[in-house]
């Protein structure tokens, strides 16, 4: 099959622009990026594709089935392998791509509520429970074809870019797993794409949240909301108002924290919308 993704890069870009009816994120072979890989001819039945033992999103183009793979912020640079199961073929086929090293910037923040930085025992028990819940949510995989024509969910200034290495109250914390959009409290938040409400709730760090399922392991998170205007299980359309900006959870002020997950990995939301910005 395809031995080296580099030799097919121009083919993929051409397919993205001319040979499919779908929008695509930018192809970014770096930690926290997205790999777009041709995995089977379009006249084949839909294959099943795995990356790191997890199923990945697939889109059918005019010439090829394309895998849309989310790369972890912890992804090591070098060669990564993809397993392809094609209908009518006894043995799996493997293809590979190379992840390039990338260094994200550092951001320093001060949080007044010290329990949001160094939680007490009661809070830690809650955090542990919520960690398992969030892990389950971002690894959710539904069979419907993914919807990728994203819009920016609210108007505002980008106040915290994806991947920033965060130092909070002079203590190192996990890299930023989403995009922060500074906006006034109460400003409307819209669904970036059509999907189904996977979860709503109030969590320790992220405050009032909404998780949307867009198909094939593509999940979006909207956090720190002041109000939630949808219910679990509800179907929403692209651009529908689903909540309002707030500062619930661990936040320095009113803003929307927006995350995008693919096959369980947080990826850079700007890859889905920046190419369409004016």
N, C-alpha and C positions, 0 to 999 in steps of 0.2 A: 504494500500500500504506500502511503506517503512516508518517506524515510526522514525527510528534513523539512521542517516547517518554513525555513528561510526561503527555500526555492519556490515556495507556493505563496509567499506574502503578497506579491502583486496580483496573483490569481484571486486571492481572497478579497483584496480591496476592490478589484474589478467586479467580483460577484456582489459585493456589498452595495456598490453604487448602481449597477445596471441589471443584475440578473435575479434580484429577489424583490418581493413586495414588502419587505420588512425593514424596519430601522434597526441599526446595530450600534452597540457601544464601540468606542475606539479599541483597536487591537493594541494592547500594551503588555509586553512580555517582561514584567517586573513584579516584585512582591506587591500585593494589593492591586494588581492589574487584571486584565482579561485577555485570555488567549482564544482566538477564533481560528478553528482548524477544520479543513475539509476532511471528512472521515469515511465517506462512501458516495458512490454515484447517486444522483437524484432519482434515477429510475429503479434503484433498489428499494425494497421495503425499508421502513424506518429501522435503523440499527439501534443497538443499545451500547452506550459508551460510558466507560468508567475512568475516572481520574482519582488516584489515591483511594481506590475501592468504593468510591461514591458515584452514583449516576449523575450525568451532567445534562445541561439544557441542549436541545437540538432544534435547529431551524432548517427547513427544506428550501434550498435555493433552486435556481433553474438547472444548474449543472451538478450540484453536490449537496449532500447533507453536511451541515456545518455544526460543529460542537462549539458552544459558548461556555468557556471554562473560567471559573473564578480562582484566582491565585492568592493564597494566604499571604498576609504581611510577613509571615515567618518563612515563606518559600525560599529555599536555598537556590543560589544561582547555579546554573548548569543545566544538564539535560533532564527533562521530565517526560515520563512515558504515559501514553493513553492506550487503554484497552478497548478494542472495538469488536462487538459481536454482531456479525451480519447474518441476516436470515438466509438459510440455505447453505451456509458455510459451517462445516463441522468445527473448525479450529478458530480461535480468536485471532485477530490481526492487531498488530501494535504499530503505533506511530509515535513520534517524539517531537518535542519543541524545546527551545533553550530559553531559560529565564536569565535576564541580565541583572547584575547588582544595581541597587538604587538606594540612595541615602536621603531619607526624609529630614526635614528641618526639626528644630526643637522649639517647643512652646512652653512658657512658664506662666502658671496661673496661681492665683491666691483665692482660696475658698474660706469664707468666714465661719461657716458651720464646720467645726473641726470633726464632728462625728461623721461627716460625709467624706473625710479624708482618712481618719483612723477610727473606724467604727467600733462601738462597744460590743460586748458579748451578745447582747440581744439582737443588735443589728447584724452581727456576723452570721447568726443562725438564719435570719431572713435572707441575707445575701447569698448564702450557700444554696438555699432552696430556690431562689430566683435564678441563680446561675444555671441550674439544671433545667429550669423551665426555658430560659433563653436559648440554651444549647439545643433543646428539642425543637424550638420554633424555627431557628435559622437552618436546621437540617431537614425541615419539612420538604417533601418532594411530591408534587401532584402531577398527574399525567397530561394535563392540557398543555398545548403549545405555549411557550413563553411569549409574553407581550413586552416589547423592548422600546417602544416609541415614547420615551420618558420626557416629562416636562419638569422644570424646577418647581418644587411643591409650594414655595411661598416667595414673595418678593423680599429682598433684603441683601445686606452686605455679607459676603463670605467671611466669617469671623474666626473660623477654625478649620483649616484644610485637613483632608483625610491623610492619615499616616504620620501626623506630627508626633514626635517623641515628647511626651508630656512630663513636665515636672510640676507637681502640685504641692504648694506649700513647702517647696524645696525638697520634695520627695519624688523619686522616679516612679512613674506609673505606666500602664500599658499604652501603646501607641493609640492615637485617636482613630476610631473605627468608622467614622462617618464624616459628613460635612456639616458644619455649624453655619446657620444663616441667621444673622442678627436682625431682629424685627420687633416692632412694638407688641406689647402684650395684647392679645385679642385679635391680631391679624389672622386672616383665614389661612388654613393649610389645606392643600389640595392633593388628591391622589396622583402620584407621578404617572401611573398607568392604571388601566382597568385591572380588576382582580377581586379577590374575596378576602374579607376581614378574617384573619387567622386568629388574632388575639387583641384584646384591649384590657388595660389594667393600670395599676399604679405601682411602680417598682422603685426600690430604694435609690438607685443611682440615676435612672433615666426618667423618674417621675411618671406622669400619665403618658401612656404609649399606645400606639396602634401598629400592629404588624399586618401587612398585606401580602397575600400569596398571588404572584403573577404567573405561576406555572413552571414546571420543570426545575424546581429548586431555586427560583428567582423570588426573593423576598425583600420587601422594603420595610424599614422601621421609621416611625415618626415619634420623636421623644420630647420630653419637657413641656408637654401641652398643658394649657390652662383648661381646655374643654375638649371632650371627645364626643363627636357627633354621629358616630356609627356604632353598630353592634356586631358582636362576634357572629360569623356566618353570613353576614350581609354582603351582597355583591355590589361593587362600586365601579364607576366609570372614570376614565381618564379625565382629570380636571375637576372631579366632584369634590366639594368641600367636605372634609372628614373631621376637622378639628380646628383648634385655635392656638396660636403661639402662646407660650407661657414660660415659666422658670421653675417648674416643679422638679423634684429630685435634686441632683448635684449640679447646680448651675450658678454662674456668676451674674446672670441677668437674663432677661427674656430673649429667647432665641429658639429656633428649631434645630434639633439634631436629627439629621437624615442619614440613614445607613442603607446600603444596598448589599445583599448577600447572594452569592452564587455558589451552589453545591457546598453550602455550609461555611463559606469563607467571606469575610467582609472585603468588599472591593471598592475602589474609588468611584463615588457617585458622579464626579465630574466627567468620567469617561462616557457616561450615558447622555449627558446634556450639553457639554461644553462645545461640541462641534456645531451646535445649532445656535449658540449665543451670537448676538450681534455686537 
